[in-house]
Amino acid sequence: MRAVSEADERAIIDRYARHVSPTFVRLLGVLGFGRVFVRAEGVHLYDSRGRRYLDALAGFGSANLGHHPPALFEAIRAQLDAKEPGILHAGPSQSAARLGEALARATGSKLEVSLLALSGAEAVDTAMKLARAATGRRGFVSCEGGYHGLDLGVLSVMGNKRIRGPFEPLLEHCARVPFGDDAALERALAKHEPAALILEPVMGEGGAVLPPKGYLERARQLCDRHGTLLVFDEVQTGMGRTGTLFAFEREGVTPDVLVVGKALGGGVVPVSAALTTRALYERAFGSMDRFDVHGSTYAGYALGSAVACAMLESCANPSLLENVCAQGRALVDGLSSRVGQHPMVRSVRGAGLMVAVELGSPREGLWQRMMAPIVDNVAEKVLGQWLCVKLLEAGVVAQPATQRWNVLKLTPPLTIDRSHVRELVDSVGAILDEYPDPVRVLRDAGLRVGEQLTRGGAFR
Ligand SMILES: Cc1ncc(COP(=O)(O)O)c(C=O)c1O
């Protein structure tokens, strides 16, 4: 049954296209895979026509407990009932204090001070300011394919030229190295003597790429040797996503600064934080004339802080983390055995419930090898997106990694169970069965684009 009338659905699309993001609506019209999602509950999304979808995106890794989980309802209700000032800055805020303490405890009290913020980008930007102010150095080293947000400061450490390009020149003294390459990292640290190395412990938008074993440990040692601070951006990997509360725990390496966002607010409120040691905080912001050189109006706001405390408690729950490990393993195993031998599948990999299926053109046969450069180029842009279109039509919401469109990245809520894993495996498997090679994908995607053009780029 429709949840929203056709006229209301049209009004939402038109209003959004006119006043929020014309390009996004236009883009959905290219392949006709627009949906108006009007409700979300648990691991499911519901569209305006009453259809249910399994959410394998979870707000790009924000809704870790699923949509509207009871724990957050309770935290929000209790917070509103308490009538604590929402935004203060005229004295210590109770809820921000509680969140700072909870974050410190979550790192075993190694990173004792939290600089609170709202978005992931703002918190990475905060880490960059902290690193400059604490070290007196200017530069940053980050990874090719790395993603740290879209604000002007953090774009300087963005690993993708397409996204960075329109806003250049950005901060000077920024260098990028291949993820996982110790030798390149050592050369960059020696040459640039940067204030900080900014690293995702598992590269998310770069395609769910796991580092070689020991890479984080070696990065720690290299940073210590070169006087560079180590910043782990756990905006996407944090809050249980990879099976531990923070991904850095997997290698037991503690950074100088830990950045958390997304799921800290549970997909309900914006909250993020850059955590650091007391010593580094003092060096950067400890003098009286620096007390106001960093901060923002909503930083540490009471409602966000209260939700974040509830999220931290829930995401650190051992049974949730066990579920992440078990379902993550089942998803990787299931996909590996169902599609691992498919000619277009290059690899299936994952860390907890950040799972990737990397696609590419097959390498067998003379024709395939000769055509590979051309097909690869097109495939890079089309394969992942087409798979997501077909998944949506099959009732699963997913997206390719934003920096590598040939990688299907699955980041469902951490609360999924085995039946959802089976649904994901079956859906991906059934679609890939339809497409034994990229040429058929290109044919069908091309036909769809043509059809959409004749329909004037209709939304769905
Ligand atoms: C690793 C990482 N850092 C930072 C960000 C930016 O977060 P936000 O979009 O909240 O600014 C993202 C967003 O996807 C991310 O994946």
The ligand as an SDF file (V2000), in Angstrom:
LIG
                    3D

 16 16  0  0  0  0  0  0  0  0999 V2000
   36.8380    8.1020    6.8400 C   0  0  0  0  0  0  0  0  0  0  0  0
   35.9570    9.3030    6.7210 C   0  0  0  0  0  0  0  0  0  0  0  0
   36.3650   10.4650    7.2480 N   0  0  0  0  0  0  0  0  0  0  0  0
   35.6150   11.5720    7.1750 C   0  0  0  0  0  0  0  0  0  0  0  0
   34.3950   11.5500    6.5330 C   0  0  0  0  0  0  0  0  0  0  0  0
   33.5810   12.7980    6.4500 C   0  0  0  0  0  0  0  0  0  0  0  0
   32.4830   12.7470    7.3050 O   0  0  0  0  0  0  0  0  0  0  0  0
   31.2840   13.7730    7.1140 P   0  0  0  0  0  0  0  0  0  0  0  0
   30.6080   13.3910    5.8390 O   0  0  0  0  0  0  0  0  0  0  0  0
   30.4260   13.5770    8.3290 O   0  0  0  0  0  0  0  0  0  0  0  0
   31.8820   15.1290    7.0380 O   0  0  0  0  0  0  0  0  0  0  0  0
   33.9290   10.3590    5.9780 C   0  0  0  0  0  0  0  0  0  0  0  0
   32.6400   10.3100    5.2780 C   0  0  0  0  0  0  0  0  0  0  0  0
   32.3010    9.3790    4.5920 O   0  0  0  0  0  0  0  0  0  0  0  0
   34.7300    9.2040    6.0570 C   0  0  0  0  0  0  0  0  0  0  0  0
   34.3450    8.0420    5.5220 O   0  0  0  0  0  0  0  0  0  0  0  0
  1  2  1  0
  2  3  1  0
  2 15  2  0
  3  4  2  0
  4  5  1  0
  5  6  1  0
  5 12  2  0
  6  7  1  0
  7  8  1  0
  8  9  2  0
  8 10  1  0
  8 11  1  0
 12 13  1  0
 12 15  1  0
 13 14  2  0
 15 16  1  0
M  END
$$$$
